[in-house]
């Protein structure tokens, strides 16, 4: 059985601004490669 998911922390002031700025930045090549690796790993052959 799966474990329950913990609460999501609430961000205030400077922390919230930092997160929003990072969300607006385009992904780097390294992040794109990692996303592609994860995507390829989740294929289940039948």
PECOR-V541469 format. One record per backbone hydrogen bond with DSSP energy under -1.0 kcal/mol. NH is the residue of the N-H (numbers start at 1). CO is the residue of the C=O. Records with the same first field share a line. If there is no record, write none. Layout:
# PECOR-V541469
NH = CO + CO
This chain:
# PECOR-V541469
15 = 12
17 = 13
18 = 14
19 = 15
20 = 16
21 = 17
22 = 18
23 = 19
24 = 20
32 = 28
33 = 29
34 = 30
35 = 31
36 = 32
37 = 33
38 = 34
39 = 35
40 = 36
41 = 37
42 = 38
